[in-house]
Amino acid sequence: MGLRRTPAEQLADLETKKRQLGERIVALSARAKERQRKDDDRRRVLLGSVVLADLATNQELAAYIRTRLPDVMRDGDRQLFADLLGDNSS
């Protein structure tokens, strides 16, 4: 017959399990967020490649991008899109 554990020992065991579950929850949440970020990055890359491929042949799309792009660019981004924006200053 096994030894009976005291209530204090049982409580300590439960606290340990609670801490371990908390750590597992944090780790799983971090992995899920990382996966979501990677999926979002991949979607942006794929969508961007489609848009870039169509810019040469779709003048309406090119005009739209030229009007919208400056709204989302940071100061240092202008050089990256100089060819699209017709910016000859770079």
Number of C-alpha atoms within 10 A of each C-alpha: 3 4 5 8 9 9 9 9 11 12 12 12 12 12 12 12 12 12 12 12 12 12 12 12 12 12 12 12 12 12 12 12 12 12 12 12 12 12 12 12 12 12 12 12 12 12 12 12 12 11 15 14 11 13 17 11 10 11 11 10 15 18 13 11 15 15 11 11 15 14 8 8 12 9 8 7 12 17 14 11 15 13 11 17 17 9 11 8 7 9
